[in-house]
Each structure stands twice: as C-alpha cells, then as structure tokens.
Amino acid sequence: MQAQVHNASQNEVNLSIKESDIGTLYIIQHELLKGSGIDFAGVIVKHPLTNEIWMRVNTTSGDPIKQINKATDAAISSAEELKKLFNSKIKVN
C-alpha cells in the first residue's frame, strides 16, 4: 500500500492510496464514523484502471491523521478478535 497526502489542514486530510483494496479502507471508514469528532469520512475509487483510491476525513477537533491511525488500530483489533472466534469454532486440520 502506498499512501500520499494530497492536502491537509488542521481538521481535514485528503489521501491518495495505491495498491490497496477498497474493502480494507471501508473497514477503516466504518471505525472512523463510529467514533466521535468525525464530521466526514469517505472513500472512493478514483478510476478502476488506475487502482487509485481517495480517502477524505474531516474532524471537528484533533488531527485527522491521528484519527485514521486510531481507527486503523481498532480495525486490526476487531479482525484479530474475529480470527480468534473463527479459530475457536472451526477445526483446522
């Protein structure tokens, strides 16, 4: 995954993300919107042939990059819990 900041201010950041799956970014978007202090979190595919995804996050207070990091950590934690649950219910040979 390659992420580049297109423009940023105190309460807004626009990212260009390449070589990633939009599903992963939807999970991060979901975690962002669950938290307080987020006005907007959006993810779009810029163009299907370029494999470029844009993400925009607006916050009411605080650094949007820190909010994205926090949401990413929460998404990783949720995925680990799901993996543990799955492994406890399914027997793997």
Stockholm file with secondary structure:
# STOCKHOLM 1.0

chainA/1-93         MQAQVHNASQNEVNLSIKESDIGTLYIIQHELLKGSGIDFAGVIVKHPLTNEIWMRVNTTSGDPIKQINKATDAAISSAEELKKLFNSKIKVN
#=GR chainA/1-93 SS CEEEEEEECSSEEEEEEESCCHHHHHHHHHHHHHSTTEEEEEEEEEETTTTEEEEEEEESSSCHHHHHHHHHHHHHHHHHHHHHHHHHHSCCC
#=GC SS_cons        CEEEEEEECSSEEEEEEESCCHHHHHHHHHHHHHSTTEEEEEEEEEETTTTEEEEEEEESSSCHHHHHHHHHHHHHHHHHHHHHHHHHHSCCC
//
